[in-house]
Structures are given as C-alpha cells and as structure tokens.
Amino acid sequence: MAFDVASLKYDTAGLIPAIAQDHRTGEVLMLAWMNAGAVAQTLATGRVTYWSRSRAAFWVKGETSGHVQKLVELRLDCDRDCLLVLVEQVGPACHTNRRSCFYRALRAGAEVEILVPME
C-alpha cells in the first residue's frame, strides 16, 4: 500500500510533531515540526526537512551548518499524529552545538546541564 502524506493527522496549523532519534544509539536528538510538504520532501530526498514556524519556510536540517540528518526510517505513531524520524546525524543536532537539544535535566529539584557543546 502506497503511503499518502495526507493520511497523517496534522494540527490546525497543518503541522505534525517530528521527533528525531539517532538510529544507532536510540538517543533522542530533537523535536521539530513538519507539514505535508516537509514529509513528502524528506521521503523524496532522504534529507530530513522540517517546517520552520518562525521563518514560515522549509528547513532542510544541516543545509547551512553541515549538521545534516539523513533519513533512515520514518515511523508513525498509533494515532498518526506524531512522527519518529530515525536518522543518521552528522555533527550536533542542536543549534547550541550539542549532540541533542535535550541537554538539561531536572535532578533532585534542580536543573542541570548534562551535555556540553561539541568541539
């Protein structure tokens, strides 16, 4: 059965959350948003493409930084309203130059930094 990007459940802005995860380690790298066009472009090119809400434009991950995400597999959750994007990450995923955007943790009631920027 062929996949139809219209079969996904987008929010009222036409977006769906996409969680990027390293396909080898299982590490959660980031959360971003896709619209139908970004999903289609990702599937067509193998380069993960998001929808930038702040710029109202497509954002091909790594297009300017070189920190690309190569699509390994796209997974749909049970309700079809969230995507898990298994990627091969080149360099840091976070704009703060960290491997993951999830570099802060709450431990014993305090916020602590658990990842330092990559060199």
Buried (B, 14 or more C-beta within 10 A) or exposed (E): EEEEBEEBEBEEEEBBBBBBBBBEEEBBBBEBBBBBEBBBBBEEEEBBBBBEEEEEEBBBBBEEEEBBBBBBEBEBBEEEEBBBBBBBBBEBBBEEBBBBBBBEEEEEEEEEEEBEEEE
